[in-house]
Amino acid sequence: MERQIFHIDLDSFFVSAEQVLNHDLLGKPVVVGGHPDSRGVVACASYEARKFGLHAGMPIATAHRLCPQTIFLPGNFSLYRDFSARFMDILADFSPDLEPGGLDEAFLDLTGFEPLYGPTRETARRLKSRIRDELEITASIGIATCKVVAKVASDFSKPDGLVEVAAGQEISFLAPLPIKDLPGVGPKMQEALKRFGVSTIGQLAKLPVSLLKDQFGIHGEMIRRHANGIDDRKVKRYDTVKSISRETTLEQDTLDLHLLKATLKHLTERIGADLRLQERQARCVTLKLRYSDFDTITRSQTQKQPTDLDQVIFNVGSELLDNCLSQRRHPIRLIGIGISNLTGPEKQLNLLDTSSQKLAYLDQAIDQIRKKYGFSAIQTGQTLPIRNHLGHTEKHSR
């Protein structure tokens, strides 16, 4: 069976996230990276700005000189991490074989899913539609039999594109493209290859292996394989994750216990859903608090039995919160909860206490509804105090 590897890349991600919050930025040259007087560099440029030659890595001062009408933004990484977490949640609904490549891109292995989802290209269109509808951001997707060709295809299709490279067409697709489009070929390697008259991926693919190994070592051999569309690397799953956490900056510093615990419950439901998706359990629960004076603390508690139940994790976090507030009653600016010391899905049943089984059935039912209709489709009563503020500045890490 031929592999079906997707590479999904959000278009002009940092700028696009800013435009979701401020529609006045749409259609204008925008740069995320800092003030024009700063010594920073461009982190992301809108496609309107790119028409003037602006690009990531360019000094901010140079970008301002090339296009003084550009709107320069300092960046909001809490916002970007929130969008990234929601993006990864969407991808995880399609396949467990998901490998993030950063905040705004990931590989997805959909090999063998055609009987379930239908034609691969139609699946990609549905995936693009979900990202656009739920995030208000466009994504470009490349589909191929291997990771490197899928990556090149997604870059080739930007913005808002979809390119599928059929099995056997890898070499013909790559051949006319400039060598800079091949991942792993940096500026120094480009200059070295130009001395051999190589400017396209097709020319690189035909160079003798011995020459490339002499010049670039084992990296040269790998690059030649990639230039020929050969890449047997697997999509790495989240199974190597050692911890999961969620945190959010509150709209106002507060000591409102109902608000704090409602926020904590929502964050707990998020990490509980992640745990169950990965078929993992956790022994250690960690609470994170940042006070209004920016003093930050963490408090942890390790359980005898691992769990993936929302209510059990929340109960531990809630107890830790109560203890912290009893020791210092100072307004809270940020609250977060994390889990670590992860184990497998095996559970020890207690025949005398069926409450945990009931909670597990409840979590599974809620997971199924959210998987089909989105996480916000159902809300538990404990999160009602924040029903109008869910997820705006939530940060997710693994």
Secondary structure, DSSP 8 states (H G I E B T S, - for coil): ----EEEEEETTHHHHHHHHH-GGGTTS-EEES--TTSS-B-SEE-HHHHTTT--TTSBHHHHHHH-TT-EEE---HHHHHHHHHHHHHHHHTT-S-EEE-SSSEEEEE-TT-HHHH-SHHHHHHHHHHHHHHHHS--EEEEEESSHHHHHHHHHHT-SS-EEE--TT-HHHHHTTSBGGGSTT--HHHHHHHHTTT--BHHHHHHS-HHHHHHHHTHHHHHHHHHHTT--------GGG--EEEEEEEEEEEE--HHHHHHHHHHHHHHHHHHHHHHT-EEEEEEEEEEETT--EEEEEEEEEEEE--HHHHHHHHHHHHHHHHHH----EEEEEEEEEEEE-S-----TT--HHHHHHHHHHHHHHHHHHH-GGG---GGGGGGTTSTTSSEEEE-
